[in-house]
Amino acid sequence: MAASWKRLLFHILLLLVSCRHINTKTPGPTPPPLVPISSLPTDERSVSLKGESHTENVELLNPVNLALQCTWTGNQNKLPNITGFWRKDGDEVENSRVTVQLEGDEYELKRVFSIVSEESLGSYSCVFGSEAKIEFVLAAPQIGEVRDKPIVSYVGDSVVIACKMEETKPKPGSWNWYKANGTDKEQIFVVAEPLRYEIKNEERKTKLVVHNLTEADGGLYYCGAVYAISTTMGHVELKVISFQEPLKPFIAIVIEVIVLVAAILLYEKSQSKKNYTEGNGATDQMNTMTQGENNGPEGSSSTRQRKI
Amino acid sequence: MTNAKPKAEGKSDDDEAPDGGWGWVLVGALFVSTSLVFGLMRSLGIFFVEFVQYFEESAQAISWISSTGLAAQQFFSPLGTALCNAYDTRVVVMTGGCLAGLGFILASQATSLVHLYLTMGVISGLGWGLVFTPMVATVMAHFTRRRTLVLGVGFSSIGLSSFAFNPLFQLLVETYAWRGALLILGALSLNIVACGALIRPRRRSKAPAKVDSERRSSCAATLRRVSSYLELSLLVDRPYVVYTLAVTLLNVGYFVPYFHLVAHSRQAGFSEYQAAFVMSAAGATDILGRIVSGWFSDLGHFRLIHLLTVWTTLAGLFIMLLPVSSLSGSYAALMAISLLYGFCSGALTSLVFAVVPMIVGVERMMGALGLLQLIESSGGLLGTPLSGLLKDVTGNYTASFVVAGGFVVLGTLTMTTLPHYFSCKELPPPQRRSLGNKDKGLDPELEQMHRSPTDTSCRGVNEVCSNLKECEGDNWVTITCWKNAKDME
């Protein structure tokens, strides 16, 4: 009896230990996996705000530990303490709410963010109480010149779609091309269809040549400039029309020309017929020429004809 | 004499024409066809941007397309006028219209730049050459008193249509891409055929010569015939040669502001918009100048050649003043000089053609205009590269403009060496010298046009048909009156 009780106690003890172990292992909010901080380069951006809000554009190429520093000169009532926090894309960043002391007539907020991928890019704001806000827009270099009008081409023809990164911006590592398929983008691989697509890349320019167009090729095309941190997109719309399209106004105009010419010639014919019948019947005081005397211009050498 | 004159103005030809006014119909045809030739040529720049992207060629290579077109138009002008002398003007112009349209239609299928040179350049240029000069000559043959005015009205279409065509072409290119737009342009160019259909057939006095020579079909006869169609005999006619030389010198300097004004204004420190606006303003006064000068010249207070001299001298002066005004830094001064230059250059354009029948007579006018176009094109070909060279050598445009203005003034001075330049009265244009039987069948219309108010012989005599006598030179000539074209056959 004592042995079974001992065993039971041992089991219960074992159970309790394992439960505690399990309890401690219950997944609470886990912190996101961090790249080891020491391997990333560091960079710093600081903005000093005098008014109520400010937006700063930050262009990033590579993953970086970015320290953002906000300094605010405060408003009329300089409270000694003020609550400050950080926001990313509108949502408040965890554990960022701090109390800021007024130091040397300024409030300061500083935080380091790990910018590693496309998700880390976006809008970061430091907010002082409910009065002042500085927004940092983190993004890879954007493609500036985007052709807003669609490129028009014909079925069976080939078309060149180009994208260019401005000289003032850093050049991308490479370029990708995507075609919009519903709401997603499908990357275009030249090797899959070498007869139809051709991609010509230079450092800052890229050209997509599409051969043998069909109506299905129309739509939005995206060129992606690949940077270490993310890929920025530019889009161009392609419209493929059949040759019937311009043929309609063409034929309309040709018909108009034919009608005009016919009308002019018919009018002239009717006029001359009318005058012929008129002339034959007319008896004026004017002299009418005699046919015999003048057979053509060569006939007489001293007579001139005068039209009345 | 005075009875028949107004009729001669309004009437077309042997056929019975509607009472007065057919000449004005032809002016309308000239307006439309000139706008479809030169107005179109000037607005082709919109396509060039597309071509650069599609064919991946440089802008310079693409700009050769319009240079080829213009060169072809001027080169084939004598061919066009010779064909009109040999055959019917109507057929020639309609053929020209078809060729111009065909050129653009074929260009829409182009797969390389060379195709564009051949189609838009050569074929369309040939078509334009067959259209422009014959139309101008035909319209001029229908008017005497209002000749310069109708020319001014006809040429004003160039400026007006390029205002309209620029946005239109932009729209076409955006909707149909350049291939479709060229196709539609080809159809538009076919409207020239309709303009040509309006020309009533004329009995050319040269046609009998053809009948004559066909009896002996030797080489010499054919050559003589061809040279008479081309009016090659004009090349030894001193007044014509002097005039052509003057116009060629004029052409050397005339186009320089069109090519370089914008670049020069930018260099002088004005913005892109300001420079473009100066060009547009000069274009607007150009249109105005053509019409005003045409109207004023026809009032008859001054001789046409004197008026032409005035306009060319002023134009040359203003070209020379252009760099001065812009270097002074004042936008107002640049604008003022450009407006004045635009006005003068438009004014002289109307007159340049109108003076030709005064020098060579109306029957030879067709061939004369063709040869004039060909020879003056050499001036244009010389002028633009020369001005570019001067700019490259000196670093700015001042030398180019001054030299251009200098050539224009030199052309004016050459014009003053024309015979009887300094007489105040307009002299009668030369009658065609008789060459065998050919000229006996002179078109009565042309007879009329030779009459000028200052005919000194038989002055004051006003003969009408009933007297069966007419004054020609100093002699009385028997005439036979007829009423209907059919009577002539």
Boltz contact constraints between the chains, C-beta under 6 A:
constraints:
  - contact:
      token1: [A, 149]
      token2: [B, 174]
      max_distance: 6.0
  - contact:
      token1: [A, 152]
      token2: [B, 177]
      max_distance: 6.0
  - contact:
      token1: [A, 153]
      token2: [B, 177]
      max_distance: 6.0
  - contact:
      token1: [A, 246]
      token2: [B, 176]
      max_distance: 6.0
  - contact:
      token1: [A, 246]
      token2: [B, 180]
      max_distance: 6.0
  - contact:
      token1: [A, 246]
      token2: [B, 183]
      max_distance: 6.0
  - contact:
      token1: [A, 246]
      token2: [B, 184]
      max_distance: 6.0
  - contact:
      token1: [A, 249]
      token2: [B, 184]
      max_distance: 6.0
  - contact:
      token1: [A, 250]
      token2: [B, 183]
      max_distance: 6.0
  - contact:
      token1: [A, 250]
      token2: [B, 184]
      max_distance: 6.0
  - contact:
      token1: [A, 250]
      token2: [B, 187]
      max_distance: 6.0
  - contact:
      token1: [A, 253]
      token2: [B, 187]
      max_distance: 6.0
  - contact:
      token1: [A, 254]
      token2: [B, 187]
      max_distance: 6.0
  - contact:
      token1: [A, 257]
      token2: [B, 190]
      max_distance: 6.0
  - contact:
      token1: [A, 257]
      token2: [B, 191]
      max_distance: 6.0
  - contact:
      token1: [A, 257]
      token2: [B, 193]
      max_distance: 6.0
  - contact:
      token1: [A, 257]
      token2: [B, 194]
      max_distance: 6.0
  - contact:
      token1: [A, 260]
      token2: [B, 194]
      max_distance: 6.0
  - contact:
      token1: [A, 261]
      token2: [B, 193]
      max_distance: 6.0
  - contact:
      token1: [A, 261]
      token2: [B, 194]
      max_distance: 6.0
  - contact:
      token1: [A, 261]
      token2: [B, 197]
      max_distance: 6.0
  - contact:
      token1: [A, 264]
      token2: [B, 197]
      max_distance: 6.0
  - contact:
      token1: [A, 264]
      token2: [B, 198]
      max_distance: 6.0
  - contact:
      token1: [A, 272]
      token2: [B, 15]
      max_distance: 6.0
  - contact:
      token1: [A, 275]
      token2: [B, 16]
      max_distance: 6.0
  - contact:
      token1: [A, 276]
      token2: [B, 486]
      max_distance: 6.0
  - contact:
      token1: [A, 279]
      token2: [B, 483]
      max_distance: 6.0
  - contact:
      token1: [A, 279]
      token2: [B, 484]
      max_distance: 6.0
  - contact:
      token1: [A, 287]
      token2: [B, 481]
      max_distance: 6.0
  - contact:
      token1: [A, 288]
      token2: [B, 483]
      max_distance: 6.0
  - contact:
      token1: [A, 289]
      token2: [B, 480]
      max_distance: 6.0
  - contact:
      token1: [A, 289]
      token2: [B, 482]
      max_distance: 6.0
  - contact:
      token1: [A, 289]
      token2: [B, 487]
      max_distance: 6.0
  - contact:
      token1: [A, 297]
      token2: [B, 208]
      max_distance: 6.0
  - contact:
      token1: [A, 297]
      token2: [B, 440]
      max_distance: 6.0
  - contact:
      token1: [A, 297]
      token2: [B, 441]
      max_distance: 6.0
  - contact:
      token1: [A, 298]
      token2: [B, 208]
      max_distance: 6.0
  - contact:
      token1: [A, 298]
      token2: [B, 437]
      max_distance: 6.0
  - contact:
      token1: [A, 301]
      token2: [B, 440]
      max_distance: 6.0
  - contact:
      token1: [A, 303]
      token2: [B, 478]
      max_distance: 6.0
  - contact:
      token1: [A, 303]
      token2: [B, 480]
      max_distance: 6.0
  - contact:
      token1: [A, 304]
      token2: [B, 477]
      max_distance: 6.0
  - contact:
      token1: [A, 304]
      token2: [B, 479]
      max_distance: 6.0
  - contact:
      token1: [A, 305]
      token2: [B, 444]
      max_distance: 6.0
  - contact:
      token1: [A, 305]
      token2: [B, 480]
      max_distance: 6.0
  - contact:
      token1: [A, 305]
      token2: [B, 482]
      max_distance: 6.0
  - contact:
      token1: [A, 306]
      token2: [B, 444]
      max_distance: 6.0
  - contact:
      token1: [A, 306]
      token2: [B, 465]
      max_distance: 6.0
  - contact:
      token1: [A, 306]
      token2: [B, 479]
      max_distance: 6.0
  - contact:
      token1: [A, 306]
      token2: [B, 481]
      max_distance: 6.0
  - contact:
      token1: [A, 307]
      token2: [B, 444]
      max_distance: 6.0
  - contact:
      token1: [A, 308]
      token2: [B, 465]
      max_distance: 6.0
  - contact:
      token1: [A, 308]
      token2: [B, 481]
      max_distance: 6.0
  - contact:
      token1: [A, 308]
      token2: [B, 483]
      max_distance: 6.0
